[in-house]
């Protein structure tokens, strides 16, 4: 029988192996609010190029003021789940606000989008059903699917021929319900899904469509309504999950929005909703204000689109290996894990906060610096970032 010290040593050796392989993921605390620039504990100010803060709202004075006002009016927390005594009027108001923004029937709030995805599939699907999932879907979709008893099919990324083949397989196996699950944006690569192709196949084979639009709502599409707007399929997607923790203020919280019948069932059976505390009142209040900002103007998403195009062109013109696209997630491919880690370290030393992405976040041999443009970045910021990329490449002889 192993002693406790021996057991703990197993874990310690595993972490050391991760470190030696160049896959160790450290943490670098900063002391400032999230923004285009952040201040580290040691006083360095770095240009932040790796945040999901797409619209630059993480330090928005307007949202901060809305959160403060909510603290005064609604308190610090509700100390309960929704169906007991954890529902305030602002929770219901935020759900309606999200539904109105996305053009859906209803919305249910969660502590995170990971919880939204974790509570979705086991609620809707049984052993008589089938889920057909894109191979590059986010870990939260993968884990959510694992919790359900439905037959599982995985199709090649954005490959409509393979998706159709899997739909046929599910039909041949006698699936009662078929649910296609996809990310709206595959954020490791900055690739936008072919949502029109998916909806067309769903119509042909009588399948439901679920999209995790965490990396799209607020800035993808002409008015920021996400991949359904971008792909011209608004009203054809049955389930949209998403987060308030990226473009939409950057705090926390998630949601599932869609058909009324689905949302009604989730309120009764979705375990993360039934057994987790309600979203903090201040986040709900600030999020309502954030959606007001998005309704007032598309200025932030328009600037983000312009600066992203400028940045992508500069990288390509200077010979960097960038996955083509239009999304503000811009992966600079380096492939080797140790090379990526060293590259990121040198970029930080020059004043640009970036992080190396390696296994298990991306496949082995596909390491990269995943940079992310925010609406708070200027073209001058972009010029500096690309200059640093060029300098580090030359220093490392790549």
N, C-alpha and C positions, 0 to 999 in steps of 0.2 A: 504494500500500500504506500503510495507516494505521500511524503510529508508536505505540509503547506509550503515550506521554503522551496522544495523541489518543484512544486506546481508553479509558484511565482517565477522561478528561474526559467521555466519553459516560456512564459510570456516575455521575460526580459530578453531571452535569446532571439525570439521572433522579432521584437522591436529592433534589436541590433542588426539582424539580417536585413530588415527594411532600410536601416540607415546605410549599411554597406552597399546596398544595391542602388543607392541614389534615389530612393523612393520616399524618404522620410519627409513628412509634412509638418513643418514647425509653425509657430505662431509668432507674429511680430506685433505686439500691442501698440496702438497709437493713442494719444491723449486728447486729440482734437475731435470735433464732429466729423462725420464722413463728408467728403467734398472732393473737388478737383485736386486739392492738395490736402495732405494730412500731416500732422506733427507726431513724430515718434517719441517714445519715452526718453530717448537720449537727446531730444531737442531738434533732430534733423527734420526739415520740412521736405516732403517728397511729393512729386506729382503722381497721383494715384491713377493707375491705368489697369486696374484689375477688379473694380467694384461692379456689382450689378445695379449700381445707382444710375440707371440709364438716363433719367430725366433730371438728374442732379438735385433731387428733392430731399436728400438725406439731411441737409442742414437748412432747409427752407424756413425762413422766419415766419412765414404765414402758417405753415403746418405746426411749427413749435408753439406758436401762440394759440392755435386751435387745440392742441393737446393740453396746454396749461389751463385753458378755459374749461375743458372737459374735466380735468382733475378737480377744479373748484365745484363744478355742477354735479358730477356723477361719482366722485370719489376715486380711490386708488385702484380698487378691484372689487369684483362681485363675489368672490369666494364660493362659487357654485357652478355647476353645470347648467346648461340652458333650461332643461325642462323642470328643474327644481325652483331655484330663484336666481338664475344667472342671466335672465334676459331683461335688458333695459330697452327703452324705446329707441336708443341710438343703434342697437344691434339690428333691430327690425328696419330702421331707416337706412342703415348701410346696406343691408341685403337688397332692399328695393332700389337703392342707388346703383348698385352693381348690375342688377337685372336691367334697369333702364339703360345703363351705359352699353351693355353687351347686347341688348335686344332679346333677352330671354324671358321665360315665364317667371322664374323664381330663383333664389340663391340661398345657400346655406353656408354659414361661416364656420371655419375651423381655426385651430391654433396655428396651423401651417399648411402649406400645400402638400407637404409630405403626409400629414394626417388626412387631408382630403382624399388623396390617392389611396392611402392605406385603408380608408373606410368605404371605398367605392365598390370595388369588384366583388367582395364577399357578400355585400348587401344585395347586389343586383343579379348575381349569377349563381347557378347551382351546377351540380354535376351533369345536368342535362344540357348545359349551355357551352358556348365556346368564346374564348377571347383571342383575338388575332392582333399581335403586338409588334410594332416596329423594333428591329434588332438594336437600334441605338436609343431606345427610350430611356428616360431618366430612372435612376435607381428607385425612386418612390413608386413609379408605375410598376417596375419589376417586382418590388416587394409587395405591393398591393395585389398584384396578380397571384403571387405565391400563396396569399391568404385565402384565395377562393378555390372551389373544387371544380371549376369549369375546365374543359379541355383547353390546352394551351397551344397556340400556333405562333410561330415567329417568322415574320417576313423580312426580306432584305431591305435595307434602308431606302425609303422613298421609291421602292421598286413596285410599280403598279401591277406588272405581270405576275410577280411573285405573290403579291397580296391577293390577286384574283384566284391564283392557284390554291392558296390557303383557304379562301372562302369556299371554293368548290369542295375541298377536303372536309371542311366543317359541315357542309350540307350533306355530303355523302355519309358522314358519321352520324347524321340525324340530329344535329344541334337544334335545340328549341329556340334559343336566342343567340345571335352572333353579335359580338361587340368588337369593333375595331378601335384600338387604342394607339395614340400617337402623340409625340411632342409636337407642338406647333412650330417650335424652333429647336433644333438639335444643337444645344448651346456649346457643346465642346467643339463643334465645327462651324457654327454660325450658319447652318443650312436651314432654310425655311421649308417646311413639309409641303408636299403636293396635295393640299387639302381638297382642291377641286376634284382631282383624280380619285381620292379616297371617297368623297361624297358621292361621286358618280357610281363607283363600285358598290357603295353601301345601298344606294337606291336599287341597283340591279339585283343585288342578292338579299335585300330586305334586312340589312344589318344596321345596328346603332353605331354612331360615331362619337368617340370621346377624344378630346384634345386637351392636353396640358399646355396652356398658353402663358406660362409663367414668364417666359423670356420674350413676350410680344405685346401683351396688353399695356396700353398707355402710349406706345410709340410705333408699333408696326401697323401699317394701314394708313390711309390718308388722314383719318381722324383718331388714330390710335386704338381702334377697336380690336386689334389683334389679327391673327392669321385668317379668321373667317372673312374679315373685311379685305385684307390683302389679296386673298384668293377668290373673292367674289362669291362666297358661299354663306353669307349671313342668313340665319334662319334654318340652315340645313344641318347644323351640328347639334347633336342631342345633348351632349354633356361638355361643359368647359370647366376645367379646374385651373386654378391660378393662385398667385401669391400677392400679398400686399407688401412683401419684404424685398422687392427688387425695384422696378421702375416706379411703383405706386407708393413712394414715400420711404421705402427701405427699412421699415421697422420689423414687423412680423405679422403673422396672420395669413390665412388662406381661405379659399372658398371653392364651392362647387356650384355652378350655375347651369340651368338648362330647363328641360321639360318639367312641367309641374308634377306630373305623376312620379317622376324619378326623385325630385327633391322631397316630395311628401314622404316617400318611403325611406329616404336617407335620414330624415328627422326621427323616424321611429326605430330604425335598425342600425344605423352606422355607428360602430363602436367608438371611434375617436370623438365623435360628436356627443354621444351619450355619456361618456366617461371622462371627458376632459373639461377643465374650467373654460368658461367663456372667454372670448377675446377681451383684452384689457380695454376698459372704457376709453382711455385716452387715445388708443390706436384707432378705435372705431370713430371717435369724434374727429380726429385729424384726417382720417381716410375720407370721410364725407366731404371735408373741406378740399381735399386733394382732387376729388372727382369734380367739384365745382371749378377748380382751376383748369382741368382738362376740357370741360365744356365751354369755358370762356375763350380759350385760344389754343391753337396748335403750334404756337411759337416754339416751344421747347422741343417737340418731336421734329419740327421742320429743321431747326438748327442742328439737332442730332443727326438727321439724315444727311445734311450738307457736310458736316465735319467728318462723318464716317466715310463718305465717298472720297473726300480729300485724303484722309489717312490711308485708306486702302490703295489708292492710286500711288501715293508716295512710296509705300512699301513695295508694291509690284515694280514700279519704275526703278527702284534701287536693288532689285534682284532677290527679294526675300520670298520664301516659299510660303505663300498665303493661300488658304482654301478660298476659292472664289465665292463671291456673294455680295449682299448689300447690308447684312445685319451688323450692328455695332460690336458683336462678339467677333474678334478678328484673331484667329489662331496663327501664330508665326511658328511654323513647323521646324523642329530640330531633331526629332526622332529619338536620339539617344538620351536616356534619362539623366546620366551624370553631366552631359553637355548642357542640357536644359537647366539643371540646377545651378551650374556654374554661371551660365549666361544670365539667369535671373539675379544671382548675387551681384554680378558686376553692374547690371542695370540699376540696382538699388544703390550701389556705391556712387553711381553717377547722378542719382537724384530722381530716378523713376521707380515707383513701387510696382513691381510685377512679381508674379509667382510662377514657378515651373509646375506644369500639370503632367503627371505621370501616373502609371498604374497604381491603384485600380480605377482611378478617375477616368483614364483613357486606356486603350489597349496597350500592351507591352510593345515597345518599339515605335510608339506614336507620340512620344513626349513633345511638348510644345510650350511656348509662352502664350497663354490665351489672354490677349489684351482686350480691353473693353472700353469703348468710347462712351462718354457721358455728355449730356447737354451742357454741362458746366465747363467742358473743355473748349479752348479756343484754337484757332489754326496755329497760333504761335506755340501753344502747348504741343500740338501735333508735330510741328517742325522740330522742336527740342527732343521729343520722344524718338522720332526717326533718326535724328542725328546720333543719339545715344545707341540705338540699335546698330547703326553703321560702325560706330567706334568699337563696340564690344565685339562685333563680328571680326573686325580687323585684328583686334588684340588677341582673339582666340584662334585666328588663322582659319576661319571657317569659309 
